[in-house]
Amino acid sequence: MIQNENGAKRCKPPTNGSLKPADILATNCIACQEALGWFKILKGHLTKSWRAFYNHFKPSQDTSGLLWASKVIKALWHYAESIWKYRNGVVHGHNLADQHRIEKEVLTAQVAAEYAAYDKDPFLVPRWFSYLFEKHTLAERQRMSKDNLRCWLRSVVEAKHLSAIDQDRQMKQAAFFFPRRTTPTHLKQAMILCAPWRTAVS
């Protein structure tokens, strides 16, 4: 029922249409909670109809419906907290070792993506920054520490930023010297001619 919170077609309760007192109470509980929102159960928001349902079945010496509802809400809070802790552990690790492993996996994946982009386009960074990719192989780079990988990724971001600035400058120069050839292909060719450092990496 909680999964139907996002507008899915609602199912009628199995007690719908029954004239038995207990079934009528159950149907009313479901209808009232559906109007309030099933997902709010995980936040401890129960309608008062649940207390009436409980009072119908409880023995005379048992706790009141209000006390029962407070216990249910507390149990639901603990349940919601356990779900959050589990999902948080899946994403960030259940312990310190898991956290280090997941963080290293994320960093090595980012490094692999940057190497793949550089292999596809050697002009990704200026030529004088090519050492970032050519000094070490991908496998060697990924074996480095997390701090080393973070520093390397920040250096790559800065190099790509400088390359973008230089490309923009070269495009403007190409447009100025070749005003009749304003298509992106012609501008890129002219830009390469204006930038002697843009030679293919062997």
C-alpha positions, -999 to +999 in steps of 0.1 A: +000+000+000+029+024+007+042+017-028+009+030-042+016+064-028+027+078-061-006+079-079-009+042-087-044+026-090-057+019-055-069-015-045-101-019-025-096-034+009-107-070+013-132-060+039-150-035+016-187-041+015-188-063+045-214-055+072-195-071+101-185-045+127-148-055+126-147-053+088-165-020+088-138-006+113-110-021+092-124-006+060-127+028+077-091+026+089-078+019+054-099+047+039-089+072+065-052+063+063-053+064+025-067+099+027-039+109+050-012+091+031+003+056+036+038+069+034+032+090+065+029+058+085+067+057+084+067+092+100+043+080+128+012+096+114-017+073+122-053+082+119-075+080+150-096+053+134-068+028+142-074+034+179-111+026+175-102-006+156-078-016+184-104-009+212-129-031+194-106-062+199-086-055+230-094-073+263-109-051+290-077-053+311-054-044+281-039-010+275-059+019+260-060+026+223-040+058+228-012+039+245-013+012+219-011+038+191+019+055+208+037+021+209+029+015+173+042+049+163+074+043+182+079+009+165+073+025+131+099+052+138+124+024+147+115+006+115+119+037+094+153+044+110+165+008+104+156+012+067+175+045+065+205+030+082+205+000+058+202+021+027+228+046+040+251+016+046+246+003+011+256+037-004+283+048+020+293+015+037+282-002+069+316+002+085+349+022+080+364-005+058+333-004+035+334+034+034+371+034+023+364+007-003+334+025-018+352+058-019+382+042-037+359+025-062+342+059-070+375+076-074+390+049-097+358+050-118+362+087-122+399+083-132+390+056-157+364+079-173+389+107-176+415+084-192+388+071-216+379+107-226+416+116-232+421+085-253+391+096-274+402+132-276+439+140-270+430+177-272+410+173-240+437+192-221+465+215-234+496+197-246+517+209-217+492+191-193+494+158-212+517+145-186+487+140-164+477+111-186+511+100-201+533+099-170+513+069-156+491+042-172+455+039-160+463+008-140+492+025-123+471+056-115+443+036-100+466+019-076+475+052-060+461+065-028+428+082-025+444+116-017+466+112-048+436+104-070+416+134-056+445+157-064+449+143-099+412+147-106+413+183-095+443+189-117+425+174-147+394+196-140+417+227-140+435+216-172+401+210-190+390+244-178+421+261-193+417+241-225+381+253-228+392+290-223+419+285-249+395+269-274+371+298-270+399+323-277+411+303-307+375+301-321+372+339-318+405+344-336+395+319-363+362+337-368+380+370-371+406+358-397+381+336-416+348+355-415+333+338-445+339+303-430+318+304-399+306+268-397+318+249-367+339+225-388+358+253-405+363+272-373+377+241-357+401+236-385+412+272-384+416+270-346+440+241-350+460+261-375+461+290-351+473+268-322+507+252-329+507+233-297+476+213-308+494+184-324+482+148-321+496+127-293+517+098-306 
